[in-house]
Amino acid sequence: INTDSGVWMLRHSSAGAGVDSYYEYLLKAYLLLGEPTYLDMFTETYEAAMMYQRHKDPGVQGKRPKEWMFDVSMDTGKMS
């Protein structure tokens, strides 16, 4: 989001570098300040990330499945 205009600059969501801090700071704010709103925000965004961004790769038999996080379109929720 452009902080001057409020306009969305990119139309995809990610859990990569530069974005994952948002989730981290919500949880840390709750732990530090005890304000339930931060935990609610963390829970809501974490659940959405797990629903739309997580991809499970079944992997090889006998080994643990792998999970990947993909960028998704904020308009459709589909991988971008």
N, C-alpha and C positions, 0 to 999 in steps of 0.2 A: 504494500500500500504506500503510495506517495504521501508522505507526511504533510506536505504543503497543500495538496489538492484533495486527498482522501480517495483518489482513484486507484483501483487495483492495477498494478503494473504487470503482473504475471497471472495466468489463469490456471496454474497447477499448484498442487500441494506436495510437499516433500517432507521426509523425516531426516534429511541429510544435514551436513554441516551448515551451521548458520540458522537452522530452523529448529533442530532438536533442543536448543537452549530454552525455547519457549516452554516446552513440556517440563524441563528440568526446573526452571524458575517458578513455575506454578506450584509444583510439589514442594520445593524449598520454601516458598512463601507461606504455604500452609503450615509446614513444620515449624518455621520460625515464628510466625505471627499467630497461628492457631485460628485463622479466619476460615470458616467452612466454605466460603465462596471460592477460594483458591483450589480447594480439594474438588469441589463440584466442577470447576472449569477444567482441571486436570483430567478428571474421570471422563467427562464428556468428550474432550478432544482425543484422549488416549483410546477410548472405545471406537471413535470414528476412524482413527488411524488404523487400528487393528481390523476394522471391518473393510475399509476401502483400499488400504495401501499394502496390507500383508498378503504375500503369496507363498503358499506352502509347496515346496518341492518334495515329492515323496522320497527322493534319494534312492540309495541302493539298499536292497534287502539286508537286514542285520545292522544297519546303521541308522542313526537318528535322522528324521526328516529335517531338511533345511528350510529356513524361512527367510524370505527376502522382502524388503520394503521398496515399493515402486512409487514414482511420482504419479499422481492422478489429477485429472481435470476437476477443478472445483465446480464446473457446470454439470458434468455428467457422473462423476465418481468413478470413471473408468480410467485404466492405465493410460498415461500419455507419453 
